[in-house]
Each structure stands twice: as structure tokens, then as C-alpha cells.
Amino acid sequence: MQWKTSRYTHVYTEGDRRIAFNSVSLDAYQITARDAELLDRYRDPAPVQDAPVGELKQLMEGQLIVPVDADTPGRAVARLNALRTAQYRKGGGRYRSIRLALTERCNMACSYCFQQQMYPDLQPRMSEEVLEQTLDWFTGQAAGTSVSVQYFGGEPLLEWDRLQQGDAYLRQARAEGRISGSQQIMTTNGTLMTQSRAEWLASHGFELAFSFDGPPDINDRLRTYKNGRGTYENAARGLRRWGEAGGTSSILMTASSTNLHQLPGIVRWFVEESDLNPEVIGLNSPQPTSEGWETGGAELAAVVFDIWNYLDAKGVSFHGPGTFIPGVIGSGVPNPDNCVTGEVDDPDGEAWPIYVSADGRRSMCLVHHQDKRVEIATGTDAQRAGLQWHKSQDGAADCDSCPASQLCGGPCTVERILWGGRLNEDRCGFMREMTRLVLTHS
């Protein structure tokens, strides 16, 4: 019988360490130099007697070396599609995470802000009625579950009354048993944070992330008021007030082509030199465009992994693109439906996120929400729309031989729209490199 190294066997070498990864089963093995030699030899089919059976036993048991007739293409994509199809046929699914754009207004004028670029003239504010109607729908369809509400903008602190309204609504919904619990999150630039606001938000259980780009000289060049004045000191004062009120010091950063390779040093500055004492640092996922990712793919992976390892050693929590990969590998269960950040933490694939704009429009994508093609049209069954968006897309044939085929969930729906069905090489490069880094350093 002819045997060969499986098309789904990927070998990585890092120093003296060698890892063989089965990208279908998600099993990883630390192998010897001799194992690596055998795997290389059997890239071309050969009878098993060409090498002693004992040396091949473990490689065969891990399906790293398989009979030639068993090494058929399409198994990786088929496994992913089968899981997605089963979830689609099962139906169900609810929106358990909502991003509410309370306003598209902001008191700042950051040059790279995609929100301001999308709404240069019209900057709507969410009315009391729209917020009430949105939360009625959201909690109604998520009845009996615990939900997550993220207040977004623009700058959400400009809509203090709406924040308090949302909190009061959720408290009443919990008290009446309509939902079992709720998490409230807000991303803010921090410049409008007063001590009384900080104390109110902390006492009501809010989780806050404060947007920064770096030390004062970098931050004040990129994050300015509309008159051009820098914002670092006011933002830092807002974060300090939040910490004094008992809140967790959490910093959120954005990667771009101009700051990508500076980010590890900037993170080190925040941890070791600033007085902000961050307990959590996050990195936004890249904004999808018709050209790809501004940061590139493999380059971003290297930076993310550097930051991740540094913060882990310092005891600072980190969340960013691709950090969900170890969890998927550890579970052995493919990820059929996820964005690059692993936004939806739901092993049954039945909890979805949704974005609601300040004027009440509902969009499937949390980031690329301004595109009419991602909106849930008025009068459309939102559950059916969610199933179509998350479950009806088959994996791309080109994904089959990729080591990350079972990790990234395949091309996301919005990227298929933007690229006309083609794969985004930046996203693919990011996932391949993050997979390699995770496997060789875990």
C-alpha cells in the first residue's frame, strides 16, 4: 500500500522545536527531527516498508501520514460546511450582543476615524423613542438569556441621557425576568469623563475602554479636538477618574500603516512609564476595505503576537485579532462563524452580534455597517436574516489546504461582498501567521 504525508499536515520549526499540525482534526504534536524527516520523505507516495513501521506508528495514528486513497482534497472545507449546515438546519439563533451607536457626533476630529469619514455631514443622534424601540426588540428576541449592550459612537458620553435610559431599561428588564442578566460596555475617548459620571458608571456596573494612540506626543498628533489641540491630558484625566471610582483601567488602540511597528513600544510605554496603570489593553481589528487591510496580514500578526506575549508576562489582559485561536485548537471543534477577533463566544453558533445606527438601522456587520448590503431591511425577519448571514455561506475551495481552515471560519460575509467572492490575502496571511505563532510558542 502506498502512503503519503497528508495534505492537511503542516510542519513548523522554531529553533530546535518542531510541531506537526493536523489542520482537519486540530491536533498538534511535538515531533523529532527524525519525524520531520519522515514527513518530508512521504510528501511523495511510497510503500510503508521504505521506513521502519515503528517510526511511522505515531505519525500514522495522528493521521499525519495516511494511505494515498484516503488523502482526498476537500475534507477540511467539507467538515466546516457540514457543521455550518447542521446549525443552519437547526435554525434558532438570537442576537445576544448589540452595539448601539447613540450618536455619530464627536467632540474630537481624529484624522483616521472611520465613523467621521462615513458621516461627514449627517451626524444623527439616537432619540429616546428609537432607543426604547430597539431595546424592546432586542430583549424580546433574546428573552430569558443574558445580553451584552455596547454603547458606541461618535462619542457616547455626549448622550448622557441615553446612557442612563439604556441602563434603566436593562435594570427593569432584569427585574421583570425578561432577561437573565446584562453586561454594559462603552468605548469612549475619555475627555468628557467627570468624577460624578465615573462614579455613576462604576456603581452601575459598566465596563469601559478608553481610546488612546500612545504617549502625549503621538496621541496629540493623531487624536485632536476640532481646533487641532491635543487631547492626551484630558483623556488621561478621564481614565484616572474612572480608576479612582473603582473602574478597570482599559486602553483601546487602533493599528494603522503608520503606527503598526511602533505599537509594541507604545504598549510598553503605557505599562512601564505612564501613570495610567492599564489592567487591560485591546487592539481594534482592521477595518475591511475594497483594497484589503491597511496594516497587511502577516505583519499585523507578528505585532499582535509580540504585544500578547509581553502583556501576558506583565499580567495585563490583552484582547485583539486572532487571540481566540488557542481556544479553538484546544477545543478541537472547528470555528464555523467568527470574525477575526472572535467577537461571538458561542460554541453552539446560536448567538449573534448586531449593530444599530443612531437612526435605528440594523446591520449584520459591527464594523462595515454603513454599506446597504449589510443592513437588515425594514420588515425583514431578523432571525432569518441572521441565519442567512452567519450560516448559509459555504467555505471557499481555496481554504481547504490552509492550516487555519478550521480556525477562522472561512471568508467573512462582508469580505465576500467587498471582494466579489475573492479571498482577502491580508486576512488569510494574518490567520496563517497567527496559527504558526500560536502553535510554535504554546
C-alpha positions as CSV (number, residue, x, y, z in Angstrom):
1,M,0.0,0.0,0.0
2,Q,1.2,3.5,-0.8
3,W,1.3,6.1,2.0
4,K,1.9,9.8,2.0
5,T,2.1,12.8,4.2
6,S,-1.4,14.2,4.4
7,R,-2.2,17.4,2.5
8,Y,-3.6,18.6,5.9
9,T,-0.2,18.1,7.7
10,H,1.7,21.3,8.4
11,V,5.1,21.2,9.9
12,Y,6.6,24.3,11.7
13,T,10.1,24.7,13.0
14,E,11.1,27.2,15.7
15,G,14.7,26.8,16.8
16,D,15.0,23.2,18.0
17,R,11.3,22.8,18.4
18,R,9.2,21.1,15.7
19,I,5.4,21.0,15.6
20,A,3.2,18.9,13.2
21,F,-0.4,20.2,12.9
22,N,-3.3,18.3,11.5
23,S,-5.5,21.2,10.2
24,V,-8.6,19.0,10.0
25,S,-8.6,17.4,13.5
26,L,-6.9,20.4,15.0
27,D,-4.4,18.1,16.8
28,A,-0.8,19.3,17.3
29,Y,2.2,17.2,18.0
30,Q,5.7,18.0,19.1
31,I,7.9,15.9,16.8
32,T,11.5,14.9,16.5
33,A,14.0,15.7,13.7
34,R,13.5,12.1,12.5
35,D,9.7,12.6,12.4
36,A,10.2,15.7,10.4
37,E,12.5,13.9,8.0
38,L,9.9,11.1,7.5
39,L,7.1,13.6,6.9
40,D,9.2,15.3,4.3
41,R,10.1,12.0,2.7
42,Y,6.5,10.9,2.4
43,R,5.4,14.1,0.6
44,D,5.7,11.8,-2.4
45,P,3.8,8.5,-2.0
46,A,5.9,5.5,-1.0
47,P,5.3,2.0,0.3
48,V,5.4,1.9,4.1
49,Q,8.3,-0.6,4.1
50,D,10.5,2.2,2.9
51,A,10.9,3.1,6.6
52,P,10.6,1.0,9.7
53,V,6.9,0.7,10.9
54,G,7.8,1.7,14.4
55,E,9.0,5.1,13.5
56,L,5.8,5.7,11.5
57,K,3.3,4.5,14.0
58,Q,2.7,7.8,15.8
59,L,2.6,9.7,12.6
60,M,0.0,7.3,11.2
61,E,-2.1,7.4,14.4
62,G,-2.2,11.2,14.2
63,Q,-3.2,10.9,10.5
64,L,-0.1,12.9,9.6
65,I,0.8,10.1,7.2
66,V,-2.2,8.4,5.6
67,P,-3.0,5.9,2.8
68,V,-2.9,7.6,-0.6
69,D,-6.5,6.8,-1.3
70,A,-7.5,8.5,1.9
71,D,-5.8,11.8,1.2
72,T,-8.6,13.3,-0.8
73,P,-8.9,17.0,-1.2
74,G,-11.9,18.9,0.2
75,R,-12.1,17.3,3.7
76,A,-11.3,20.5,5.6
77,V,-13.9,22.6,3.8
78,A,-16.4,19.8,3.9
79,R,-16.1,19.5,7.7
80,L,-16.6,23.2,8.2
81,N,-19.5,23.3,5.8
82,A,-21.2,20.3,7.5
83,L,-21.1,22.0,10.8
84,R,-22.4,25.2,9.4
85,T,-25.2,23.4,7.5
86,A,-26.2,21.5,10.6
87,Q,-26.5,24.8,12.5
88,Y,-28.5,26.3,9.7
89,R,-30.9,23.4,9.5
90,K,-31.3,23.5,13.3
91,G,-32.4,27.1,12.9
92,G,-32.8,29.1,16.1
93,G,-30.3,31.8,16.8
94,R,-30.7,35.1,18.6
95,Y,-28.9,38.4,18.8
96,R,-27.3,38.5,22.2
97,S,-24.8,41.3,21.7
98,I,-25.8,44.7,20.4
99,R,-23.6,47.7,19.5
100,L,-25.7,50.9,19.9
101,A,-24.4,54.0,18.1
102,L,-26.0,56.6,20.4
103,T,-24.6,59.3,18.2
104,E,-22.4,59.9,15.2
105,R,-21.3,63.2,16.7
106,C,-17.9,63.6,18.4
107,N,-16.1,66.4,20.2
108,M,-12.9,65.2,18.5
109,A,-11.6,65.1,14.9
110,C,-9.2,62.2,14.7
111,S,-7.9,62.0,11.1
112,Y,-8.3,58.2,10.8
113,C,-11.8,57.9,12.4
114,F,-13.9,55.8,10.1
115,Q,-17.1,56.9,11.8
116,Q,-16.5,60.5,11.0
117,Q,-15.5,59.7,7.5
118,M,-18.7,57.8,7.0
119,Y,-20.8,60.7,8.3
120,P,-19.1,63.9,7.3
121,D,-22.3,65.9,7.0
122,L,-25.2,64.0,8.6
123,Q,-24.4,63.0,12.2
124,P,-27.6,61.6,13.7
125,R,-28.4,61.2,17.4
126,M,-30.4,58.3,18.7
127,S,-33.7,59.5,20.0
128,E,-35.4,58.3,23.2
129,E,-38.0,56.6,21.1
130,V,-35.5,54.8,18.9
131,L,-33.6,53.5,21.9
132,E,-36.7,52.3,23.5
133,Q,-38.0,50.5,20.4
134,T,-34.5,49.0,19.8
135,L,-34.2,47.6,23.3
136,D,-37.8,46.3,23.2
137,W,-36.9,44.3,20.1
138,F,-33.5,43.2,21.3
139,T,-34.5,42.0,24.7
140,G,-37.7,40.5,23.3
141,Q,-35.9,38.2,20.8
142,A,-33.3,37.4,23.4
143,A,-35.8,36.6,26.1
144,G,-34.6,34.7,29.1
145,T,-30.9,35.0,28.2
146,S,-28.1,37.2,29.4
147,V,-27.3,40.0,26.9
148,S,-24.4,42.4,26.2
149,V,-25.0,46.1,25.2
150,Q,-22.2,48.2,23.9
151,Y,-22.7,52.0,23.8
152,F,-20.9,53.4,20.8
153,G,-20.5,56.5,18.7
154,G,-19.2,59.0,17.8
155,E,-18.6,59.8,21.5
156,P,-21.3,58.2,23.6
157,L,-20.7,60.5,26.6
158,L,-22.3,63.2,24.5
159,E,-25.5,61.4,25.0
160,W,-25.5,61.0,28.8
161,D,-29.4,60.9,29.0
162,R,-29.5,58.0,26.5
163,L,-26.8,56.1,28.6
164,Q,-29.0,56.5,31.7
165,Q,-32.1,55.5,29.8
166,G,-30.4,52.3,28.5
167,D,-29.3,51.4,32.0
168,A,-32.7,51.9,33.5
169,Y,-34.3,49.8,30.7
170,L,-32.0,46.9,31.3
171,R,-32.4,47.0,35.0
172,Q,-36.2,46.9,34.6
173,A,-35.9,44.0,32.1
174,R,-33.8,42.0,34.6
175,A,-36.2,42.8,37.5
176,E,-39.2,41.6,35.4
177,G,-37.4,38.5,34.3
178,R,-37.4,39.3,30.7
179,I,-33.7,38.8,30.5
180,S,-31.5,36.8,32.9
181,G,-28.7,39.3,33.0
182,S,-26.9,42.1,31.2
183,Q,-23.4,43.5,30.5
184,Q,-23.0,47.1,29.6
185,I,-19.8,48.2,27.8
186,M,-18.7,51.6,26.4
187,T,-15.9,52.8,24.3
188,T,-15.0,56.4,25.0
189,N,-12.4,59.0,24.2
190,G,-12.5,59.9,27.9
191,T,-12.3,63.7,27.5
192,L,-15.8,64.2,28.8
193,M,-15.5,62.0,31.9
194,T,-16.2,63.8,35.1
195,Q,-15.8,62.3,38.6
196,S,-19.6,62.1,39.1
197,R,-20.1,60.4,35.8
198,A,-17.2,57.9,36.6
199,E,-18.8,57.1,39.9
200,W,-22.2,56.6,38.4
201,L,-20.9,54.4,35.7
202,A,-18.9,52.3,38.1
203,S,-21.7,51.9,40.5
204,H,-24.0,50.7,37.7
205,G,-21.5,48.0,36.6
206,F,-20.4,49.5,33.3
207,E,-17.2,48.2,31.6
208,L,-15.3,51.0,29.8
209,A,-12.5,51.1,27.3
210,F,-10.6,54.4,26.7
211,S,-9.2,55.1,23.2
212,F,-5.5,56.1,23.1
213,D,-2.8,56.1,20.4
214,G,0.3,56.4,22.6
215,P,2.3,58.8,24.7
216,P,1.3,62.5,24.6
217,D,3.5,63.4,21.5
218,I,1.9,60.6,19.4
219,N,-1.6,60.8,20.8
220,D,-1.8,64.6,20.4
221,R,-0.7,64.4,16.8
222,L,-3.4,61.8,15.9
223,R,-6.2,62.4,18.4
224,T,-7.1,66.1,18.4
225,Y,-10.1,68.4,19.1
226,K,-11.7,70.1,16.2
227,N,-9.5,73.1,16.7
228,G,-6.4,70.9,16.4
229,R,-5.4,70.9,20.1
230,G,-4.2,67.6,21.5
231,T,-6.4,65.5,23.8
232,Y,-4.0,63.3,25.8
233,E,-4.1,65.1,29.1
234,N,-7.9,65.4,29.2
235,A,-8.3,61.7,28.1
236,A,-5.8,60.6,30.7
237,R,-7.5,62.6,33.4
238,G,-10.8,60.9,32.4
239,L,-9.2,57.4,32.7
240,R,-7.7,58.3,36.1
241,R,-11.1,59.4,37.3
242,W,-12.6,56.1,36.2
243,G,-9.9,54.3,38.1
244,E,-10.5,56.3,41.2
245,A,-14.2,55.4,41.0
246,G,-13.2,51.7,41.0
247,G,-13.3,51.0,37.3
248,T,-10.8,48.8,35.5
249,S,-8.1,50.8,33.6
250,S,-8.6,49.6,30.0
251,I,-6.9,51.1,26.9
252,L,-8.1,50.5,23.3
253,M,-5.7,51.1,20.4
254,T,-6.1,51.1,16.6
255,A,-3.5,49.7,14.3
256,S,-2.7,51.6,11.1
257,S,0.0,51.5,8.4
258,T,1.7,54.5,10.1
259,N,1.9,53.1,13.7
260,L,2.0,49.3,13.2
261,H,5.6,48.7,14.0
262,Q,5.6,51.3,16.8
263,L,2.7,49.6,18.6
264,P,4.8,47.1,20.8
265,G,6.9,50.1,22.0
266,I,3.8,52.1,22.7
267,V,2.3,49.3,24.7
268,R,5.5,49.0,26.7
269,W,5.3,52.8,27.4
270,F,1.7,52.5,28.7
271,V,2.6,49.7,31.0
272,E,6.1,50.8,32.3
273,E,6.1,54.6,32.0
274,S,2.7,56.1,32.0
275,D,0.7,56.7,35.2
276,L,-2.4,55.0,33.7
277,N,-1.6,51.6,35.1
278,P,-3.6,49.6,32.4
279,E,-5.1,46.3,33.5
280,V,-6.5,45.6,30.0
281,I,-5.2,46.6,26.6
282,G,-7.1,46.0,23.4
283,L,-6.3,46.3,19.7
284,N,-9.1,47.0,17.2
285,S,-9.5,44.6,14.3
286,P,-8.6,46.1,10.9
287,Q,-11.3,48.0,9.0
288,P,-12.2,45.9,5.9
289,T,-11.9,47.9,2.6
290,S,-12.1,47.0,-1.0
291,E,-8.3,47.2,-1.1
292,G,-7.6,44.9,1.8
293,W,-6.3,45.7,5.3
294,E,-4.3,48.8,5.8
295,T,-1.9,47.0,8.1
296,G,-1.2,44.0,6.0
297,G,-1.8,40.5,7.3
298,A,1.4,38.7,8.4
299,E,2.9,41.9,9.6
300,L,-0.1,42.6,11.9
301,A,0.1,39.0,13.2
302,A,3.8,39.5,14.3
303,V,2.9,42.7,16.1
304,V,-0.1,41.2,17.8
305,F,1.8,38.2,19.0
306,D,4.7,40.4,20.3
307,I,2.2,42.5,22.3
308,W,0.3,39.5,23.5
309,N,3.4,37.8,24.9
310,Y,4.7,40.9,26.5
311,L,1.4,41.7,28.2
312,D,1.0,38.1,29.4
313,A,4.4,38.3,31.1
314,K,3.3,41.6,32.7
315,G,0.0,40.2,33.9
316,V,-2.0,42.6,31.8
317,S,-5.0,41.2,29.9
318,F,-5.0,41.5,26.1
319,H,-7.7,41.2,23.5
320,G,-7.1,41.6,19.9
321,P,-7.3,40.0,16.5
322,G,-6.7,36.3,16.5
323,T,-6.4,35.8,20.3
324,F,-9.3,33.3,20.1
325,I,-7.1,30.8,18.2
326,P,-5.7,28.8,21.2
327,G,-9.3,28.2,22.4
328,V,-10.4,26.8,19.1
329,I,-7.4,24.5,18.8
330,G,-7.8,23.4,22.4
331,S,-11.5,22.5,21.9
332,G,-10.8,20.5,18.7
333,V,-14.1,21.9,17.4
334,P,-14.0,24.0,14.1
335,N,-14.9,27.6,14.2
336,P,-17.7,28.0,11.5
337,D,-18.8,31.5,12.2
338,N,-16.5,34.2,13.6
339,C,-14.8,37.5,12.7
340,V,-11.1,37.9,13.2
341,T,-11.5,39.0,16.8
342,G,-13.6,36.0,17.8
343,E,-16.4,38.5,18.7
344,V,-19.0,35.9,19.3
345,D,-18.2,33.4,22.0
346,D,-20.9,30.8,21.5
347,P,-20.0,27.1,20.9
348,D,-23.5,26.3,19.6
349,G,-23.3,29.1,17.0
350,E,-26.6,30.5,18.1
351,A,-25.7,33.9,19.5
352,W,-25.1,36.7,17.1
353,P,-24.0,40.4,17.3
354,I,-25.8,43.2,15.7
355,Y,-25.1,46.9,15.1
356,V,-27.8,49.6,15.4
357,S,-27.1,53.0,14.0
358,A,-28.2,56.2,15.7
359,D,-31.2,56.5,13.3
360,G,-32.3,52.9,14.1
361,R,-30.9,50.9,11.1
362,R,-29.8,47.4,11.9
363,S,-26.7,45.9,10.3
364,M,-25.1,42.5,10.5
365,C,-21.5,43.7,10.5
366,L,-20.3,45.6,13.6
367,V,-17.7,47.5,11.6
368,H,-18.7,47.8,7.9
369,H,-22.2,48.8,8.9
370,Q,-22.7,51.8,6.5
371,D,-23.0,49.5,3.5
372,K,-26.6,49.0,2.5
373,R,-25.8,45.4,1.6
374,V,-25.2,44.5,5.3
375,E,-28.4,46.1,6.6
376,I,-31.5,44.1,7.7
377,A,-34.1,45.7,5.5
378,T,-37.2,47.1,7.3
379,G,-39.9,44.4,7.5
380,T,-37.3,41.6,7.1
381,D,-37.4,38.6,9.5
382,A,-34.3,39.4,11.6
383,Q,-33.8,35.8,12.7
384,R,-33.9,34.5,9.1
385,A,-31.5,37.3,8.0
386,G,-29.1,36.2,10.8
387,L,-29.2,32.6,9.7
388,Q,-28.5,33.6,6.1
389,W,-25.7,35.9,7.1
390,H,-23.9,33.6,9.5
391,K,-24.8,30.0,8.3
392,S,-25.6,29.9,4.6
393,Q,-22.2,30.6,3.2
394,D,-20.0,27.6,2.1
395,G,-16.3,27.7,2.7
396,A,-14.1,28.7,-0.3
397,A,-12.3,25.8,-2.1
398,D,-9.0,27.7,-1.7
399,C,-9.3,27.4,2.1
400,D,-9.0,23.6,2.1
401,S,-5.3,23.3,2.3
402,C,-4.8,26.3,4.6
403,P,-3.6,25.5,8.1
404,A,-6.2,27.9,9.5
405,S,-9.1,26.5,7.6
406,Q,-10.9,25.3,10.8
407,L,-9.9,28.3,12.8
408,C,-11.0,31.5,11.0
409,G,-14.4,30.2,9.8
410,G,-13.6,30.9,6.2
411,P,-14.2,34.3,4.4
412,C,-16.5,36.5,6.4
413,T,-19.7,37.5,4.6
414,V,-18.9,41.2,4.4
415,E,-15.5,40.5,2.9
416,R,-17.2,38.3,0.2
417,I,-19.3,41.3,-0.6
418,L,-16.3,43.7,-0.8
419,W,-14.1,41.4,-2.8
420,G,-16.7,39.8,-5.0
421,G,-16.2,36.4,-3.6
422,R,-12.4,36.5,-3.8
423,L,-10.3,35.8,-0.7
424,N,-8.7,38.7,1.1
425,E,-5.0,37.8,1.2
426,D,-4.3,40.1,4.1
427,R,-6.8,38.2,6.2
428,C,-5.6,34.9,5.0
429,G,-2.0,35.9,5.7
430,F,-2.9,37.1,9.2
431,M,-4.6,33.8,10.1
432,R,-1.8,31.6,8.7
433,E,0.9,33.5,10.6
434,M,-1.1,33.7,13.8
435,T,-1.7,29.9,13.6
436,R,2.0,29.3,13.1
437,L,3.0,31.6,16.0
438,V,0.4,30.1,18.4
439,L,1.5,26.5,17.6
440,T,5.2,27.1,17.8
441,H,5.1,29.2,21.0
442,S,2.5,27.5,23.1
